[in-house]
Structure formats: C-alpha cells, structure tokens
Amino acid sequence: MFATNVGNDRSPSWWLAQQVGAIVVPITWALVTSGVPTALERALPAPFGDVAQVIWWAIFVWPVGFYLALLVYKIAPSAAATGRWIWVLPSLVFAAFFFAGLRTESLSEELRSFFYPNQGEGAWPLMMLTFPACSCICYSLAMVFASSRARPR
C-alpha cells in the first residue's frame, strides 16, 4: 500500500541539488554577462540598442534554466521526476515578496521594481527574486518537455 523506499529519481537530495543548480547557474551566468546589455545599448543607435538588450535577455539569459534542464535530462533522465517541480519554491517566494510589496507600493511601481528596475540597489528584487523564479519555471518546463518527448524504453 505505501512505499517505504524513495527511489533515486524522487529523492529529496536530488530535488535539492536541482533546486540549487537551477538558481545558482543562471544567476552566475547573468552576473558574468551583465555588461553585455549595457555594451549593446551603447554600441547601437537609440531604438536598436534597447531592442538588442531585450533580445539578449530573452534568448541568452532568462532561458538559461531551460537549457540547463535539457542538459541535466540528457545526463540523467530520471531527474525529470523531481525536476518538473523545481518551479514551486521560487515562485512562492517571488509571489510572497511581490504581494507584500503591494501593501506599500502601487501595482505599476511594484511591477517596475521586479521586472525593470533602476540601476544599483533597485536591481536586487530582479536578481534575487524575479530572475530565479523565471529561471526555475523555465527549468521545470524543459523537464516536462524533455520527458514528454522521450522515447519509451
């Protein structure tokens, strides 16, 4: 009736390793490449610099969790069992901070601070809450996608 053993594909340590990796790897990548959007904005004329920045973030930074999950799935397909649930914890933390901020700020101000902040300390909510949550959502989506496309064994 009840299983007494937890398989390796559903172990808490495997989930925790993926949770940490799905947050640390994309944040590290974002910090290492953080100068690229600014360089693009300065190098290109007015509207094209902003467009290049958005394209950079949309293709090379935000979906790093998606690419990471595909790599993890290729190495360890059993990771999909826990990898598809990586989005839950960061999304709940993001939602908690976002809705707590709505008590003191307007919706437009809160959206700006979480998705398009000023430089300096204003970027902390983006880097520590929005980016990890979005990266983990992409990670989980990739695990679901990869496991649904896998050939039956």
Buried (B, 14 or more C-beta within 10 A) or exposed (E): EEEEEEEEBBBEEBBEBBBEBBBEBBBEBBEEBEEBBEEBBEEBEEEEBEEBBEEBBEEBBBBBBBBBBBEBBEEBBBBBBBBBBBBEBBBEBBEEBBEEBEEEEEEEEBBBBBEEBEEEEEBEBBBBBBBBBBBBBBBBBBBBBBBEEEEEE
